[in-house]
Amino acid sequence: MEWGAFIAASFYRKEVVGSAEFKDTLGLIGMNFNQVRLKLMVTFKTAVDAPFVAYL
C-alpha cells in the first residue's frame, strides 16, 4: 500500500510538473496567436474602413 501511494505520488508529481511546462508552452502559443489575431483584426479593420474613407 505504501509503495502504491509512493508510486502514485511520484507519478502525480511528474504529471503536474510536465503539465506545468506544457501550460507554459501553450501560454506562449496563445500569446503569439493573440498578437497575430490582433494584427489581422487591425489589418482587416483598416481594409474595411479604407473604402469608406475613400468614398467620403
Buried (B, 14 or more C-beta within 10 A) or exposed (E): EEEEEEEEEEEEEEEEEEEEEEEEEEEEEEEEEEEEEEEEEEEEEEEEEEEEEEEE
